[in-house]
Amino acid sequence: METLKAKVRTEQGTHKARRLRKTGTIPGVLYGHGEKTVSISMDTHDISLAISRGERLLELDLEGGRSNVLVKKVQYDPFGKDILHVDFTRVDLDELVEVQVPVTLRGTPAGAAEGGVLHQNFAQVKIRCKVKDIPDDIRVSVAEMKVNDRIYMRDMKLPDGSTLLEDKDAILCALSVVAEEIVEPVAGAEVAEVVASAEPEVIGEKKREEAEAAEASEKASEKAEKKAEKKAEKE
């Protein structure tokens, strides 16, 4: 289990969180198990690396006090690149939790040679399992699939002690032949009309929209943190 160092955060608010991120630190919140909700901060590189590795269960070192935590929610910027805020919940290793786990399809379908194209309907599935038994992913072999074959949720092999929390009759993936679409050529005059009607990109307007989106995202982060604190107080 990876250890993540964190500090207690006393200052809150959108502008303070923005300044915090500029120093290479990410704000977050820790709650659960009937204990006090704590606003925290952690190194941007450390938490980004842990999340990129798919780590869900971490040992949080909060100024010398250690506890097992689960990454509950990660909030990104409007472009889905930078982490803005992370929610952690305290857990016991033997308690049952509900988590989203990635589904990895393994192998090349036999029907691919006949023009079959594999369609995956679910990139991840929700399961219930013990904290210590959370899998990195659920692997499903598609090597024997022929054209028009399907693999259902019920066909997946889950880790021992895990329970699927999805519709067992839902189609996880299917192999089918995609009909070729015939595209009618566009006349020269129509092309000219389309080009003429296209509006040029206004750089200044784009930057303003990006700034507004970032501001809205930070406000949402602050709102989510307050919501988490209220929820933890009720637990």
Secondary structure, 3 states (H helix, E strand, C coil): CEEEEEEECCCCCHHHHHHHHHCCEEEEEEECCCCCCEEEEEEHHHHHHHHHCCCCEEEEEECCEEEEEEEEEEEECCCCCCEEEEEEEECCCCCEEEEEEEEEEECCCHHHHHCEEEEECCCEEEEEEEHHHCCCCEEEECCCCCCCCEEEHHHCCCCCCCEECCCCCCEEEEEEECCCCCCCCCCHHHHHHHHHHCCCCCHHHHHHHHHHHHHHHHHHHHHHHHHHHHHHHHC
